[in-house]
Amino acid sequence: MKFEFLYGGAATLLLVCGCGSHVIVGQGAAGGNAGVAGLGAAGVAGTTGPQGGSSGSGGNSSMGGNSSGGTVSATGGAGTAGFGNAAGTSVGGGGDTSPPDPGPQVTSGKLDLLLAIDNSTSTADKQQLLVASLPNLLARLANPLCVDTQGVAASTQPANANVNCPAGTSREFAPMRDMHIGVVTSSLGSHGGDVCNGATNADDKGQLLPSVRTGLTSYNGQGYLNWDPDGHSTPPGETDINTLTSDLSTMLAAVGQVGCGYEAQLESIYRFLVDPSPPQLVDVVNSTTTPEGINTTLLAQRASFLRPDSAVAVVMLTDENDCSIADSGVGWFISSRTLQGTGADNRMYRATSVCATDPNSPCCMSCGDVSAAPAQCGFTASSADPNCQVNGGYLTAQEDSIALRCWDQKRRFGFEVLQPLSRYV
């Protein structure tokens, strides 16, 4: 897709909140010869899988439209469609419809718990509820309830995990005696744009919170808290559950609610836990969103936080849809209030007419796309489409709220610059 950036003259709007379009309901599991059905229409056929979530699996399917997931049927049937309209192109293989054998189930006495907290405007009250729930959460992990064979909790509970359960009861699960607890925020900046530039805590880079806030306690200066009642760590970690709870409450209070309104909840988790080359910054080079440098601080934090023999859990707190803008292509255009180097207001282009009903059509294009249109479209370039004749091909300020630019991008703008959900499955 080739863009020609022109300068619109409409008034800009202040950023109030970021509203994305990624919705996670569950996690679909791929099976056999399967593509992504949740992001387009159903694949022609797919192998058996569980209820779909962010991307239920069902045959190969074009990536189009967002879906909160479909279901996957048994071999020979079709997975149900998401909101996209792209047709599946591959038939799932026949044979055994049972899921692959994962091998023996392994339990771990270690837990690496990552709290991913939305720190945009309007999240303060939700953060307060999380802080209020922390004593019960941590106490239950460190000192699980004693229950009878029917799962009923004993009337008298032991003061700590070192005290035996009353007769006829046992722990609901083994006490957690080795926990790493870290906090990241949803703020990854404007991805080369200027919407969040200058805002406090606009880019926390996916790093653990103490490295981007001052005055916070962490284990050995490594950014996370370490529950270590048995003293296995070197140096030893925290042994008092009340101190652990207090330190985590203080950490969560420092998250704040003034971060970037383009909440990259999924990408911030991915960046800390998975990204092999987390960028130090994201800039615009030759009109292209470009990651620069390697965040060695984050890599060192990850190496210390994650253990090869631990269970990993992620708790996400957010009140907005995901807005994980891809750090490539023209992602910066979505997150720019003004056009770089000109100071001119940046209004989004309209989409061609077909986008309103069929965002996955090859004829669904941006009015700013100067590429030749496919032959079946009835126009040689997007600029010839009737929709692109309105207001010079630009949306008005009323139609193009900066706070809503991550919502329904393909239908509204003719192109999409969010990371695909398959990145996070």
Helices and strands as residue ranges (DSSP letters): E 111-117, H 124-142, E 146-147, E 170-171, E 179-185, G 209-211, G 219-221, E 225-227, H 241-253, H 265-273, E 281-285, E 288-292, H 296-305, E 311-317, H 331-334, G 353-356, G 375-377, G 382-384, G 386-393, G 402-404, H 409-413, G 421-424
